[in-house]
């Protein structure tokens, strides 16, 4: 499956951004989806994940309550809605897919090209 993330940009602290991940070339509804991010000088870290059906979600503690992951298995799209953004959310964000029904936070098989999110203070 091929993934394409979009929606990044520059926003002030407290603002919102909506990232989208468009999937093609596979049966999207068979894949758990995840979002990850990487800041300069840091390792890539897990942000949020959603099960293949969309019923179950899981968040990294620092984003819980501010970010919402969702998916549309008809449009083959996963979305990360980011609200109340903080400067520490600044990073390149990546979407990823793993052929698994359950929500999962690691060992993803497919990765999209990242999209830059910059939050100014």
C-alpha positions as CSV (number, residue, x, y, z in Angstrom):
1,X,0.0,0.0,0.0
2,X,1.2,3.5,-0.8
3,X,0.6,6.4,1.6
4,X,0.7,10.1,1.0
5,X,0.4,12.5,4.0
6,X,-0.6,16.1,3.6
7,X,-1.9,19.0,5.6
8,X,1.1,20.2,7.4
9,X,2.1,23.8,7.8
10,X,2.9,26.7,10.1
11,X,0.4,27.6,12.9
12,X,0.6,29.6,16.1
13,X,0.4,27.9,19.5
14,X,-3.1,27.1,20.4
15,X,-4.1,26.7,16.8
16,X,-5.2,23.6,14.8
17,X,-4.1,21.6,11.8
18,X,-5.7,18.6,10.1
19,X,-3.4,16.0,8.6
20,X,-4.6,13.6,6.0
21,X,-3.1,10.3,4.8
22,X,-4.4,9.0,1.5
23,X,-3.8,5.3,0.8
24,X,-3.7,3.5,-2.5
25,X,-2.8,0.1,-3.8
26,X,-4.2,-2.1,-1.1
27,X,-7.3,-3.0,0.9
28,X,-7.3,0.0,3.2
29,X,-9.8,-1.6,5.6
30,X,-7.4,-4.4,6.4
31,X,-4.7,-2.1,7.8
32,X,-4.3,-0.6,11.2
33,X,-3.1,3.0,10.7
34,X,-0.7,5.1,12.8
35,X,0.8,8.6,13.0
36,X,4.3,9.2,14.1
37,X,6.5,12.3,14.3
38,X,10.2,13.2,14.4
39,X,11.8,16.3,15.6
40,X,15.3,17.4,14.7
41,X,17.8,15.5,16.8
42,X,15.2,13.1,18.2
43,X,14.1,9.6,17.3
44,X,10.8,9.1,15.6
45,X,8.0,8.7,18.1
46,X,4.5,7.3,18.2
47,X,1.6,9.8,18.2
48,X,-1.7,8.0,17.6
49,X,-3.1,4.8,16.1
50,X,-6.4,3.4,15.0
51,X,-7.6,-0.1,14.3
52,X,-8.6,-1.3,10.9
53,X,-12.3,-0.9,11.6
54,X,-11.8,2.5,13.2
55,X,-13.4,1.4,16.4
56,X,-10.3,1.5,18.6
57,X,-7.9,4.3,19.0
58,X,-4.8,4.9,21.1
59,X,-2.7,8.0,21.8
60,X,0.6,9.0,23.1
61,X,0.1,10.6,26.5
62,X,1.2,14.1,25.5
63,X,-1.3,14.4,22.7
64,X,-4.3,12.7,24.3
65,X,-7.2,15.1,24.5
66,X,-5.7,17.4,21.9
67,X,-5.3,15.1,18.9
68,X,-8.0,12.9,17.3
69,X,-7.3,10.1,14.9
70,X,-10.0,8.9,12.5
71,X,-10.4,7.0,9.2
72,X,-12.7,6.7,6.3
73,X,-12.5,3.2,4.9
74,X,-14.6,4.2,1.9
75,X,-12.4,7.1,1.0
76,X,-9.2,5.2,2.0
77,X,-8.1,8.1,4.2
78,X,-6.8,8.5,7.7
79,X,-6.9,11.8,9.5
80,X,-5.1,13.3,12.4
81,X,-6.9,16.4,13.8
82,X,-4.6,18.4,15.9
83,X,-6.0,21.0,18.2
84,X,-4.4,23.2,21.0
85,X,-1.1,22.8,19.3
86,X,2.1,23.5,21.3
87,X,5.6,24.5,20.1
88,X,6.8,21.0,21.2
89,X,4.5,19.5,18.6
90,X,6.7,20.8,15.9
91,X,8.0,17.9,13.9
92,X,7.7,16.0,10.6
93,X,4.6,13.8,10.8
94,X,4.4,10.5,9.1
95,X,1.5,8.1,8.5
96,X,2.0,4.4,8.5
97,X,0.1,1.2,7.9
98,X,0.3,-2.3,9.2
99,X,-1.8,-5.3,7.9
100,X,-3.4,-6.0,11.3
101,X,-7.0,-5.5,12.6
102,X,-6.1,-4.4,16.1
103,X,-4.7,-1.0,17.0
104,X,-0.9,-1.2,17.2
105,X,1.9,1.3,18.2
106,X,4.9,-0.2,16.5
107,X,6.3,-2.5,13.7
108,X,4.5,-0.7,10.9
109,X,5.2,-2.0,7.4
110,X,4.4,0.9,5.2
111,X,5.3,4.5,5.6
112,X,4.3,7.7,3.8
113,X,6.5,10.7,3.1
114,X,6.3,13.1,6.0
115,X,4.6,16.4,6.3
116,X,6.2,19.3,8.3
117,X,4.2,20.8,11.2
118,X,5.6,23.9,12.7
119,X,4.0,25.5,15.8
120,X,5.3,29.0,16.6
121,X,5.1,30.4,20.2
